[in-house]
Amino acid sequence: METETATNVLYTEVTGTTAYLAGQRGIVTGLHTHPAHGTLGAFVRLEGPTDSAGRFIAQGPMLYVALGAKSGDRGQYHEVAGWRVIDRDEFDRINALDTLRADLGWR
């Protein structure tokens, strides 16, 4: 997977907000946080293809966005350090769900 970089910023106080990455519009669907390190990343679902009437016909790819320095008067924005397209298995790995499944005996 190739990682792209940019100097964009991402609003990280809540999910459900619009994000623009690589000129494409998406929605922040989740935040990757750590108790000791704060917000490390965000999950963004890009808009998918549309039909001739402009209706979405499929979901776009899911991105993991690595976050950098905070900005804004409340620290509500993070610099975008880079992003990559992820699949379900990568999502599970980032959130340690694969480890949890293995610990419970699931394969």
C-alpha positions in Angstrom: 0.0 0.0 0.0 1.3 3.4 -0.9 1.1 6.2 1.6 0.3 9.7 0.4 1.3 12.8 2.2 -0.2 16.3 2.3 -0.2 19.4 4.5 -4.0 19.4 5.1 -5.6 19.6 8.5 -8.4 17.4 9.8 -11.0 18.4 12.4 -10.8 15.8 15.1 -13.2 16.8 17.9 -16.1 14.6 16.6 -16.8 12.1 13.9 -19.3 12.6 11.0 -17.5 15.7 9.7 -16.5 16.2 6.1 -12.8 15.8 5.1 -11.0 16.5 1.9 -8.0 14.4 1.1 -6.2 14.2 -2.3 -9.0 16.4 -3.7 -11.7 13.8 -2.7 -14.5 14.3 -0.3 -15.0 11.9 2.6 -16.5 11.6 6.0 -14.6 11.0 9.3 -16.1 7.8 10.6 -13.9 7.2 13.6 -10.9 8.3 15.6 -7.9 6.1 16.6 -7.1 7.1 20.2 -4.6 5.9 22.8 -5.1 6.7 26.6 -1.5 7.9 27.0 -0.9 9.5 23.6 -4.3 11.0 22.6 -5.6 11.0 19.0 -3.2 9.1 16.7 -5.3 8.8 13.6 -8.7 8.9 11.9 -10.7 6.7 9.7 -12.2 8.4 6.7 -14.6 6.9 4.2 -14.2 8.5 0.8 -17.3 9.1 -1.3 -17.9 6.4 -3.9 -18.9 6.5 -7.6 -22.2 8.0 -8.7 -24.6 7.3 -11.4 -25.7 9.8 -14.1 -28.2 11.4 -11.7 -25.5 11.9 -9.1 -26.7 9.2 -6.7 -24.0 7.1 -4.9 -23.9 3.6 -6.3 -21.1 2.2 -4.1 -19.0 3.1 -1.1 -15.6 4.6 -1.6 -12.5 3.2 0.0 -11.7 3.5 3.7 -8.6 5.5 4.6 -6.5 5.5 7.7 -5.2 9.0 8.3 -2.0 9.4 10.4 -2.2 12.6 12.4 0.5 15.0 13.3 0.7 18.2 15.4 -2.5 19.8 16.9 -3.7 23.3 16.0 -6.6 25.5 16.7 -7.5 27.3 19.9 -8.8 24.1 21.5 -6.4 21.7 19.6 -9.4 20.7 17.6 -7.4 20.2 14.4 -4.6 17.9 13.6 -2.1 18.2 10.7 -2.4 15.3 8.3 0.9 13.4 8.3 -0.2 10.9 5.6 -2.9 8.4 4.7 -3.4 5.0 3.1 -6.2 2.8 1.9 -7.1 0.1 4.4 -9.2 -3.1 4.3 -11.1 -4.8 7.0 -8.0 -6.8 8.2 -5.9 -3.7 8.5 -8.7 -1.9 10.4 -8.7 -4.9 12.8 -4.9 -4.8 13.2 -4.9 -1.0 13.9 -7.6 -1.4 16.6 -6.0 -4.7 18.0 -9.2 -6.6 17.2 -7.0 -9.3 15.5 -5.2 -9.8 18.8 -8.4 -10.0 20.7 -9.8 -12.6 18.4 -6.6 -14.7 18.7 -6.7 -14.4 22.5 -10.3 -15.7 22.4 -9.4 -18.6 20.1 -10.9 -17.2 16.9 -8.9 -17.5 13.7 
